[in-house]
């Protein structure tokens, strides 16, 4: 159902608070989802589990708060309500212009897609070359609870955390040197090593992890300076890639 797919996309982008626009593109391999925050700290590469046939080619979705508002309106979720992709023919091709929401009682709303000239300009994502992931772990509910707790204490002073291995234990470090600091064992019996002390944004990582039940999420780290959080929502698979920051 189109509404469920759109709600899922909005949840995994707009709800994070730092992604303002999304690109959807139908390819031979399926419907791809791409997005990036303005600071380029998080790059999203996703794919819907089922191709969204209603979308012809490429569309850009900005003003995600408007789209979310329409999707959340109770009347547009009731039986008989309809959401359709309105298209127009340009240069012999069907181009998506807007989403139209209607109800049997006469309510109607339109959400305009981004014009094609702005899609690649505003949604130009970083070309991410594949890396070898040194460690992949599945976060637990307790991991998220602990990470959120220490973020509530230290997030205002320490915006990043460092991931390193100590033997076969993956540890997160918040703060360092003579300042306040916390050492948090995150996963045990890990295979691989992280030794370079790269840092990642704590609030963004926590926000992404909170999107899903931990059983559907995984975290991968490369000692070359990249992290990936992968989430399978059942509707789509979303991979959030975070380039590391130097300490």
MIDOSE-1310 file (N, C-alpha, C; in nm, 2 decimals, decimal comma, always signed):
residues 247
xxxx	+0,09/-0,12/+0,00/+0,00/+0,00/+0,00/+0,09/+0,12/+0,00; +0,06/+0,22/-0,09/+0,15/+0,34/-0,11/+0,16/+0,41/+0,02; +0,06/+0,43/+0,10/+0,06/+0,51/+0,22/+0,16/+0,44/+0,32; +0,16/+0,31/+0,33/+0,25/+0,24/+0,43/+0,39/+0,26/+0,39
xxxx	+0,42/+0,26/+0,26/+0,56/+0,27/+0,21/+0,61/+0,42/+0,24; +0,52/+0,52/+0,21/+0,56/+0,65/+0,23/+0,58/+0,68/+0,38; +0,50/+0,63/+0,46/+0,51/+0,64/+0,61/+0,65/+0,58/+0,65; +0,68/+0,47/+0,59/+0,81/+0,40/+0,63/+0,93/+0,49/+0,59
xxxx	+0,92/+0,54/+0,47/+1,03/+0,63/+0,42/+1,05/+0,75/+0,51; +0,93/+0,82/+0,54/+0,94/+0,94/+0,62/+0,99/+0,90/+0,76; +0,95/+0,79/+0,82/+1,00/+0,75/+0,95/+1,16/+0,74/+0,95; +1,21/+0,68/+0,84/+1,35/+0,65/+0,84/+1,44/+0,77/+0,78
xxxx	+1,37/+0,88/+0,76/+1,44/+1,00/+0,71/+1,40/+1,12/+0,80; +1,29/+1,18/+0,77/+1,24/+1,30/+0,84/+1,24/+1,29/+0,99; +1,20/+1,17/+1,04/+1,19/+1,16/+1,19/+1,32/+1,17/+1,26; +1,43/+1,16/+1,19/+1,56/+1,17/+1,25/+1,59/+1,31/+1,29
xxxx	+1,53/+1,41/+1,22/+1,55/+1,55/+1,25/+1,66/+1,62/+1,18; +1,74/+1,54/+1,10/+1,85/+1,60/+1,03/+1,85/+1,57/+0,88; +1,75/+1,50/+0,83/+1,74/+1,47/+0,69/+1,62/+1,55/+0,64; +1,64/+1,64/+0,54/+1,54/+1,73/+0,49/+1,48/+1,69/+0,35
xxxx	+1,54/+1,60/+0,28/+1,49/+1,57/+0,15/+1,53/+1,42/+0,11; +1,46/+1,36/+0,03/+1,48/+1,22/-0,01/+1,47/+1,21/-0,16; +1,55/+1,12/-0,22/+1,54/+1,09/-0,36/+1,50/+0,94/-0,37; +1,40/+0,92/-0,46/+1,35/+0,79/-0,49/+1,38/+0,77/-0,64
xxxx	+1,43/+0,65/-0,67/+1,46/+0,62/-0,81/+1,42/+0,47/-0,84; +1,34/+0,45/-0,94/+1,31/+0,32/-0,99/+1,41/+0,28/-1,09; +1,48/+0,16/-1,06/+1,58/+0,11/-1,15/+1,54/-0,04/-1,19; +1,62/-0,10/-1,27/+1,60/-0,24/-1,30/+1,61/-0,33/-1,18
xxxx	+1,69/-0,28/-1,08/+1,71/-0,36/-0,95/+1,60/-0,33/-0,85; +1,51/-0,23/-0,87/+1,41/-0,20/-0,77/+1,41/-0,05/-0,74; +1,33/-0,02/-0,63/+1,32/+0,12/-0,60/+1,42/+0,16/-0,49; +1,51/+0,25/-0,53/+1,62/+0,29/-0,44/+1,59/+0,42/-0,36
xxxx	+1,63/+0,43/-0,24/+1,61/+0,55/-0,16/+1,74/+0,61/-0,12; +1,76/+0,74/-0,14/+1,89/+0,80/-0,11/+1,86/+0,93/-0,04; +1,94/+0,96/+0,06/+1,93/+1,09/+0,13/+2,06/+1,12/+0,21; +2,07/+1,25/+0,25/+2,19/+1,29/+0,32/+2,16/+1,41/+0,40
xxxx	+2,22/+1,43/+0,52/+2,20/+1,55/+0,59/+2,28/+1,66/+0,53; +2,25/+1,79/+0,57/+2,32/+1,90/+0,51/+2,47/+1,90/+0,55; +2,51/+1,85/+0,66/+2,65/+1,85/+0,70/+2,73/+1,73/+0,65; +2,66/+1,64/+0,58/+2,72/+1,52/+0,52/+2,78/+1,43/+0,62
xxxx	+2,72/+1,42/+0,74/+2,76/+1,33/+0,84/+2,70/+1,20/+0,83; +2,58/+1,19/+0,76/+2,51/+1,07/+0,75/+2,46/+1,06/+0,60; +2,50/+0,94/+0,54/+2,45/+0,92/+0,40/+2,36/+0,79/+0,41; +2,24/+0,80/+0,35/+2,15/+0,69/+0,35/+2,14/+0,63/+0,21
xxxx	+2,16/+0,50/+0,21/+2,14/+0,42/+0,08/+2,04/+0,31/+0,12; +1,92/+0,32/+0,06/+1,82/+0,22/+0,09/+1,76/+0,16/-0,03; +1,68/+0,05/-0,01/+1,61/-0,02/-0,12/+1,48/-0,07/-0,06; +1,37/-0,04/-0,13/+1,24/-0,10/-0,09/+1,23/-0,25/-0,12
xxxx	+1,17/-0,32/-0,03/+1,16/-0,47/-0,05/+1,08/-0,50/-0,17; +0,98/-0,42/-0,20/+0,90/-0,44/-0,32/+0,90/-0,31/-0,41; +0,92/-0,32/-0,53/+0,93/-0,21/-0,62/+0,81/-0,13/-0,62; +0,82/+0,01/-0,61/+0,71/+0,10/-0,60/+0,67/+0,14/-0,75
xxxx	+0,58/+0,06/-0,80/+0,55/+0,07/-0,94/+0,48/+0,21/-0,97; +0,42/+0,27/-0,87/+0,35/+0,40/-0,89/+0,45/+0,51/-0,93; +0,58/+0,50/-0,90/+0,68/+0,60/-0,92/+0,75/+0,58/-1,06; +0,73/+0,67/-1,15/+0,80/+0,66/-1,28/+0,94/+0,72/-1,27
xxxx	+1,04/+0,65/-1,28/+1,18/+0,70/-1,29/+1,22/+0,76/-1,16; +1,26/+0,89/-1,16/+1,32/+0,96/-1,05/+1,23/+1,07/-0,99; +1,22/+1,07/-0,86/+1,15/+1,18/-0,79/+1,23/+1,23/-0,67; +1,21/+1,36/-0,64/+1,27/+1,41/-0,52/+1,16/+1,46/-0,43
xxxx	+1,18/+1,44/-0,30/+1,08/+1,48/-0,20/+1,14/+1,57/-0,10; +1,11/+1,70/-0,10/+1,15/+1,79/+0,00/+1,03/+1,82/+0,09; +1,04/+1,93/+0,18/+0,93/+1,96/+0,27/+0,87/+1,84/+0,33; +0,95/+1,75/+0,39/+0,90/+1,63/+0,44/+0,80/+1,64/+0,55
xxxx	+0,81/+1,76/+0,62/+0,71/+1,78/+0,73/+0,57/+1,79/+0,67; +0,56/+1,85/+0,55/+0,43/+1,86/+0,48/+0,38/+1,72/+0,45; +0,46/+1,64/+0,39/+0,42/+1,50/+0,35/+0,38/+1,42/+0,48; +0,46/+1,44/+0,58/+0,43/+1,36/+0,71/+0,29/+1,41/+0,76
xxxx	+0,27/+1,54/+0,75/+0,14/+1,59/+0,80/+0,02/+1,53/+0,72; +0,03/+1,52/+0,59/-0,08/+1,46/+0,51/-0,09/+1,32/+0,55; +0,02/+1,24/+0,56/+0,01/+1,10/+0,59/-0,05/+1,07/+0,72; -0,02/+1,16/+0,82/-0,07/+1,14/+0,96/-0,22/+1,18/+0,97
xxxx	-0,27/+1,26/+0,88/-0,41/+1,30/+0,89/-0,50/+1,17/+0,89; -0,59/+1,17/+0,99/-0,67/+1,05/+1,01/-0,76/+1,02/+0,89; -0,81/+1,12/+0,83/-0,90/+1,10/+0,72/-0,84/+1,03/+0,60; -0,71/+1,06/+0,58/-0,64/+1,00/+0,46/-0,60/+0,86/+0,49
xxxx	-0,62/+0,81/+0,61/-0,59/+0,67/+0,64/-0,71/+0,58/+0,65; -0,83/+0,64/+0,63/-0,95/+0,56/+0,64/-0,99/+0,49/+0,51; -1,07/+0,39/+0,52/-1,12/+0,31/+0,41/-1,19/+0,41/+0,31; -1,16/+0,40/+0,18/-1,22/+0,49/+0,08/-1,13/+0,60/+0,05
xxxx	-1,04/+0,64/+0,14/-0,94/+0,74/+0,11/-0,84/+0,69/+0,00; -0,78/+0,79/-0,07/-0,69/+0,75/-0,18/-0,57/+0,84/-0,19; -0,46/+0,77/-0,22/-0,34/+0,85/-0,25/-0,29/+0,80/-0,39; -0,27/+0,90/-0,48/-0,22/+0,86/-0,61/-0,11/+0,95/-0,66
xxxx	-0,02/+0,90/-0,74/+0,09/+0,97/-0,80/+0,03/+1,04/-0,93; +0,03/+1,17/-0,93/-0,01/+1,24/-1,05/+0,11/+1,26/-1,15; +0,10/+1,22/-1,27/+0,21/+1,23/-1,36/+0,17/+1,32/-1,48; +0,27/+1,37/-1,55/+0,26/+1,44/-1,67/+0,36/+1,40/-1,78
xxxx	+0,33/+1,41/-1,90/+0,42/+1,37/-2,01/+0,51/+1,48/-2,05; +0,64/+1,46/-2,04/+0,74/+1,56/-2,08/+0,85/+1,49/-2,16; +0,87/+1,55/-2,28/+0,97/+1,49/-2,38/+0,94/+1,34/-2,40; +0,82/+1,30/-2,40/+0,78/+1,16/-2,43/+0,80/+1,07/-2,31
xxxx	+0,82/+1,13/-2,19/+0,83/+1,04/-2,07/+0,73/+1,09/-1,97; +0,68/+0,99/-1,89/+0,60/+1,02/-1,78/+0,68/+1,07/-1,66; +0,64/+1,18/-1,61/+0,72/+1,24/-1,50/+0,62/+1,27/-1,38; +0,66/+1,22/-1,26/+0,57/+1,24/-1,15/+0,58/+1,39/-1,10
xxxx	+0,46/+1,44/-1,09/+0,45/+1,59/-1,05/+0,41/+1,60/-0,90; +0,32/+1,52/-0,85/+0,27/+1,54/-0,72/+0,20/+1,41/-0,67; +0,18/+1,41/-0,53/+0,09/+1,31/-0,47/-0,04/+1,38/-0,44; -0,15/+1,32/-0,47/-0,28/+1,37/-0,44/-0,36/+1,28/-0,34
xxxx	-0,40/+1,35/-0,23/-0,47/+1,28/-0,13/-0,62/+1,32/-0,13; -0,71/+1,22/-0,13/-0,85/+1,25/-0,14/-0,93/+1,16/-0,04; -1,04/+1,21/+0,00/-1,14/+1,13/+0,08/-1,27/+1,13/+0,02; -1,36/+1,03/+0,05/-1,49/+1,03/-0,01/-1,57/+1,15/+0,03
xxxx	-1,54/+1,21/+0,14/-1,62/+1,33/+0,19/-1,58/+1,46/+0,12; -1,48/+1,45/+0,03/-1,44/+1,57/-0,04/-1,31/+1,64/+0,00; -1,24/+1,59/+0,10/-1,11/+1,65/+0,14/-1,01/+1,62/+0,03; -0,92/+1,71/+0,00/-0,82/+1,69/-0,10/-0,70/+1,77/-0,07
xxxx	-0,58/+1,71/-0,08/-0,45/+1,78/-0,05/-0,35/+1,73/-0,16; -0,26/+1,82/-0,20/-0,16/+1,79/-0,30/-0,02/+1,82/-0,24; +0,07/+1,72/-0,26/+0,21/+1,74/-0,22/+0,29/+1,73/-0,35; +0,36/+1,84/-0,37/+0,44/+1,86/-0,50/+0,58/+1,80/-0,48
xxxx	+0,62/+1,72/-0,58/+0,76/+1,67/-0,58/+0,85/+1,78/-0,62; +0,98/+1,76/-0,60/+1,08/+1,86/-0,64/+1,09/+1,86/-0,79; +1,12/+1,98/-0,85/+1,14/+1,98/-0,99/+1,27/+1,91/-1,03; +1,28/+1,85/-1,14/+1,39/+1,77/-1,18/+1,52/+1,84/-1,18
xxxx	+1,52/+1,97/-1,21/+1,65/+2,04/-1,21/+1,71/+2,05/-1,07; +1,63/+2,04/-0,96/+1,68/+2,05/-0,83/+1,71/+1,92/-0,76; +1,67/+1,81/-0,82/+1,68/+1,68/-0,75/+1,83/+1,64/-0,74; +1,90/+1,65/-0,85/+2,04/+1,61/-0,84/+2,13/+1,71/-0,77
xxxx	+2,08/+1,84/-0,78/+2,16/+1,95/-0,72/+2,15/+1,94/-0,56; +2,03/+1,92/-0,51/+2,01/+1,92/-0,37/+2,02/+1,79/-0,31; +2,01/+1,68/-0,38/+2,01/+1,55/-0,33/+2,13/+1,47/-0,38; +2,24/+1,54/-0,42/+2,36/+1,48/-0,47/+2,43/+1,41/-0,35
xxxx	+2,42/+1,28/-0,35/+2,48/+1,21/-0,23/+2,63/+1,18/-0,26; +2,70/+1,15/-0,15/+2,84/+1,11/-0,16/+2,85/+0,98/-0,23; +2,94/+0,97/-0,32/+2,97/+0,84/-0,38/+3,05/+0,75/-0,28; +2,99/+0,65/-0,23/+3,05/+0,58/-0,12/+3,11/+0,45/-0,18
xxxx	+3,24/+0,43/-0,18/+3,30/+0,31/-0,23/+3,29/+0,20/-0,12; +3,26/+0,08/-0,16/+3,25/-0,03/-0,06/+3,38/-0,04/+0,02; +3,36/-0,08/+0,15/+3,48/-0,10/+0,23/+3,46/-0,24/+0,29; +3,57/-0,29/+0,35/+3,57/-0,41/+0,42/+3,53/-0,38/+0,57
xxxx	+3,42/-0,44/+0,62/+3,38/-0,41/+0,75/+3,46/-0,51/+0,85; +3,53/-0,45/+0,94/+3,62/-0,52/+1,03/+3,53/-0,59/+1,14; +3,43/-0,52/+1,18/+3,34/-0,58/+1,29/+3,20/-0,55/+1,26; +3,11/-0,65/+1,28/+2,97/-0,63/+1,27/+2,90/-0,68/+1,40
xxxx	+2,82/-0,60/+1,46/+2,75/-0,65/+1,58/+2,61/-0,61/+1,58; +2,53/-0,68/+1,66/+2,38/-0,65/+1,67/+2,36/-0,59/+1,80; +2,32/-0,46/+1,80/+2,30/-0,39/+1,93/+2,18/-0,45/+2,00; +2,18/-0,45/+2,13/+2,08/-0,50/+2,22/+1,99/-0,39/+2,27
xxxx	+1,88/-0,42/+2,32/+1,79/-0,32/+2,39/+1,86/-0,25/+2,50; +1,95/-0,33/+2,57/+2,02/-0,27/+2,69/+2,13/-0,18/+2,63; +2,19/-0,21/+2,52/+2,29/-0,12/+2,46/+2,23/+0,02/+2,43; +2,11/+0,02/+2,37/+2,04/+0,14/+2,34/+2,00/+0,22/+2,47
xxxx	+1,96/+0,15/+2,57/+1,92/+0,21/+2,69/+2,04/+0,28/+2,76; +2,15/+0,20/+2,76/+2,27/+0,26/+2,82/+2,33/+0,38/+2,74; +2,33/+0,36/+2,61/+2,38/+0,47/+2,52/+2,30/+0,60/+2,54; +2,17/+0,58/+2,54/+2,08/+0,69/+2,56/+2,10/+0,76/+2,70
xxxx	+2,12/+0,68/+2,80/+2,14/+0,73/+2,93/+2,27/+0,82/+2,94; +2,38/+0,76/+2,89/+2,50/+0,84/+2,90/+2,50/+0,96/+2,80; +2,43/+0,95/+2,69/+2,41/+1,07/+2,61/+2,34/+1,18/+2,68; +2,24/+1,14/+2,76/+2,16/+1,24/+2,84/+2,25/+1,31/+2,94
xxxx	+2,35/+1,24/+2,99/+2,44/+1,30/+3,08/+2,55/+1,39/+3,01; +2,61/+1,33/+2,91/+2,73/+1,39/+2,85/+2,71/+1,45/+2,71; +2,60/+1,43/+2,65/+2,58/+1,47/+2,51/+2,60/+1,62/+2,49; +2,56/+1,70/+2,59/+2,58/+1,85/+2,58/+2,72/+1,89/+2,58
xxxx	+2,81/+1,81/+2,63/+2,95/+1,84/+2,64/+3,04/+1,76/+2,54; +3,00/+1,64/+2,52/+3,08/+1,55/+2,43/+2,99/+1,50/+2,32; +2,99/+1,56/+2,20/+2,90/+1,52/+2,09/+2,93/+1,39/+2,02; +3,05/+1,34/+2,05/+3,10/+1,22/+1,97/+3,14/+1,11/+2,07
xxxx	+3,15/+0,99/+2,02/+3,20/+0,88/+2,09/+3,31/+0,81/+2,01; +3,40/+0,74/+2,07/+3,50/+0,66/+2,00/+3,48/+0,51/+2,01; +3,49/+0,44/+1,91/+3,47/+0,29/+1,91/+3,61/+0,23/+1,89; +3,65/+0,14/+1,99/+3,77/+0,07/+1,98/+3,75/-0,07/+2,04
xxxx	+3,84/-0,16/+2,00/+3,83/-0,29/+2,07/+3,94/-0,30/+2,18; +3,90/-0,38/+2,28/+3,99/-0,41/+2,39/+3,99/-0,56/+2,41; +4,09/-0,63/+2,35/+4,08/-0,77/+2,34/+3,97/-0,81/+2,24; +3,87/-0,89/+2,29/+3,76/-0,93/+2,20/+3,63/-0,85/+2,24
xxxx	+3,65/-0,74/+2,31/+3,53/-0,66/+2,35/+3,53/-0,53/+2,27; +3,42/-0,49/+2,21/+3,40/-0,36/+2,15/+3,36/-0,27/+2,26; +3,43/-0,15/+2,27/+3,40/-0,05/+2,37/+3,37/+0,08/+2,31; +3,28/+0,16/+2,36/+3,25/+0,29/+2,33/+3,31/+0,38/+2,44
xxxx	+3,38/+0,49/+2,40/+3,44/+0,59/+2,49/+3,38/+0,72/+2,46; +3,32/+0,78/+2,57/+3,27/+0,92/+2,56/+3,35/+1,01/+2,65; +3,42/+1,11/+2,59/+3,51/+1,19/+2,67/+3,64/+1,13/+2,68; +3,74/+1,22/+2,70/+3,88/+1,16/+2,71/+3,97/+1,26/+2,79
xxxx	+4,09/+1,22/+2,81/+4,19/+1,30/+2,87/+4,15/+1,34/+3,01; +4,17/+1,46/+3,05/+4,14/+1,51/+3,19/+3,99/+1,55/+3,21; +3,91/+1,53/+3,10/+3,77/+1,57/+3,11/+3,69/+1,45/+3,17; +3,56/+1,48/+3,19/+3,47/+1,37/+3,23/+3,46/+1,27/+3,12
xxxx	+3,45/+1,14/+3,16/+3,46/+1,04/+3,05/+3,39/+0,91/+3,10; +3,34/+0,84/+3,00/+3,27/+0,71/+3,03/+3,33/+0,60/+2,93; +3,35/+0,48/+2,99/+3,39/+0,37/+2,91/+3,28/+0,27/+2,91; +3,23/+0,23/+2,80/+3,11/+0,15/+2,79/+3,13/+0,02/+2,71
xxxx	+3,14/-0,10/+2,77/+3,15/-0,22/+2,69/+3,02/-0,24/+2,61; +3,03/-0,26/+2,48/+2,92/-0,26/+2,39/+2,89/-0,40/+2,34; +2,99/-0,48/+2,31/+2,97/-0,61/+2,26/+3,09/-0,70/+2,29; +3,07/-0,82/+2,33/+3,18/-0,91/+2,36/+3,20/-1,02/+2,26
xxxx	+3,31/-1,09/+2,26/+3,34/-1,20/+2,17/+3,33/-1,15/+2,02; +3,38/-1,03/+2,00/+3,38/-0,98/+1,86/+3,50/-1,03/+1,78; +3,47/-1,05/+1,65/+3,58/-1,09/+1,56/+3,63/-0,96/+1,49; +3,76/-0,94/+1,49/+3,82/-0,83/+1,42/+3,86/-0,72/+1,53
xxxx	+3,93/-0,62/+1,48/+3,98/-0,52/+1,57/+3,96/-0,38/+1,51; +3,94/-0,28/+1,61/+3,93/-0,14/+1,58/+4,04/-0,07/+1,67; +4,14/-0,01/+1,60/+4,25/+0,04/+1,68/+4,28/+0,19/+1,66; +4,22/+0,25/+1,56/+4,26/+0,39/+1,53/+4,18/+0,50/+1,60
xxxx	+4,08/+0,46/+1,68/+4,02/+0,56/+1,76/+3,93/+0,66/+1,68; +3,87/+0,62/+1,58/+3,78/+0,71/+1,50/+3,66/+0,75/+1,59; +3,60/+0,87/+1,57/+3,49/+0,92/+1,64/+3,37/+0,93/+1,55; +3,25/+0,91/+1,62/+3,12/+0,93/+1,54/+3,02/+1,01/+1,63
xxxx	+2,93/+1,08/+1,56/+2,83/+1,16/+1,63/+2,73/+1,08/+1,71; +2,73/+1,11/+1,84/+2,66/+1,03/+1,93/+2,50/+1,04/+1,91; +2,46/+1,16/+1,90/+2,31/+1,18/+1,89/+2,26/+1,12/+1,76; +2,33/+1,14/+1,65/+2,28/+1,08/+1,52/+2,28/+0,93/+1,52
xxxx	+2,38/+0,87/+1,58/+2,39/+0,72/+1,59/+2,27/+0,67/+1,67; +2,25/+0,74/+1,79/+2,14/+0,69/+1,88/+2,01/+0,71/+1,81; +1,99/+0,82/+1,74/+1,86/+0,84/+1,67/+1,83/+0,74/+1,57; +1,93/+0,70/+1,49/+1,91/+0,59/+1,39/+1,88/+0,46/+1,46
xxxx	+1,96/+0,42/+1,56/+1,93/+0,30/+1,63/+1,79/+0,29/+1,69; +1,74/+0,40/+1,73/+1,60/+0,40/+1,79/+1,49/+0,38/+1,69; +1,53/+0,39/+1,56/+1,42/+0,37/+1,45/+1,36/+0,23/+1,45; +1,44/+0,13/+1,50/+1,40/-0,01/+1,48/+1,42/-0,09/+1,60
xxxx	+1,34/-0,20/+1,61/+1,37/-0,30/+1,71/+1,51/-0,35/+1,68; +1,58/-0,37/+1,79/+1,73/-0,40/+1,78/+1,75/-0,53/+1,70; +1,65/-0,62/+1,70/+1,66/-0,75/+1,63/+1,67/-0,73/+1,48; +1,63/-0,61/+1,44/+1,63/-0,58/+1,29/+1,74/-0,48/+1,25
xxxx	+1,84/-0,46/+1,34/+1,94/-0,36/+1,32/+2,08/-0,42/+1,34; +2,18/-0,38/+1,26/+2,32/-0,42/+1,28/+2,41/-0,30/+1,27; +2,52/-0,30/+1,33/+2,62/-0,20/+1,32/+2,75/-0,26/+1,27; +2,81/-0,20/+1,17/+2,94/-0,24/+1,11/+3,04/-0,13/+1,12
xxxx	+3,16/-0,17/+1,15/+3,27/-0,07/+1,16/+3,39/-0,11/+1,08; +3,45/-0,01/+1,02/+3,57/-0,03/+0,94/+3,68/+0,05/+1,01; +3,80/-0,01/+1,03/+3,91/+0,06/+1,09/+3,97/+0,17/+1,00; +3,92/+0,17/+0,87/+3,96/+0,27/+0,78/+3,88/+0,40/+0,79
xxxx	+3,78/+0,40/+0,88/+3,71/+0,52/+0,91/+3,56/+0,53/+0,86; +3,49/+0,43/+0,88/+3,35/+0,43/+0,84/+3,26/+0,34/+0,93; +3,14/+0,38/+0,95/+3,04/+0,30/+1,02/+2,92/+0,28/+0,94; +2,85/+0,17/+0,95/+2,72/+0,15/+0,88/+2,62/+0,09/+0,98
xxxx	+2,50/+0,16/+0,98/+2,39/+0,10/+1,06/+2,29/+0,05/+0,96; +2,26/-0,07/+0,96/+2,16/-0,13/+0,87/+2,03/-0,17/+0,94; +1,92/-0,13/+0,88/+1,79/-0,16/+0,94/+1,70/-0,21/+0,84; +1,63/-0,32/+0,87/+1,53/-0,38/+0,78/+1,40/-0,36/+0,85
xxxx	+1,31/-0,28/+0,79/+1,18/-0,24/+0,85/+1,07/-0,34/+0,81; +1,10/-0,43/+0,72/+1,00/-0,51/+0,66/+0,95/-0,46/+0,53; +0,95/-0,32/+0,52/+0,91/-0,26/+0,39/+1,03/-0,22/+0,31; +1,14/-0,19/+0,38/+1,26/-0,15/+0,31/+1,39/-0,18/+0,39
xxxx	+1,50/-0,18/+0,32/+1,63/-0,20/+0,39/+1,70/-0,07/+0,38; +1,74/-0,01/+0,49/+1,80/+0,12/+0,50/+1,94/+0,11/+0,56; +2,04/+0,16/+0,48/+2,18/+0,15/+0,53/+2,23/+0,30/+0,55; +2,26/+0,33/+0,67/+2,31/+0,46/+0,71/+2,46/+0,46/+0,72
xxxx	+2,53/+0,53/+0,64/+2,68/+0,53/+0,64/+2,73/+0,66/+0,70; +2,82/+0,64/+0,80/+2,87/+0,76/+0,87/+3,02/+0,76/+0,85; +3,07/+0,86/+0,78/+3,22/+0,88/+0,77/+3,27/+0,92/+0,91; +3,38/+0,86/+0,95/+3,44/+0,89/+1,08/+3,49/+1,03/+1,09
xxx	+3,51/+1,08/+1,22/+3,57/+1,20/+1,25/+3,70/+1,18/+1,32; +3,80/+1,25/+1,29/+3,93/+1,24/+1,37/+3,91/+1,30/+1,51; +3,97/+1,24/+1,60/+3,97/+1,29/+1,74/+4,07/+1,40/+1,75
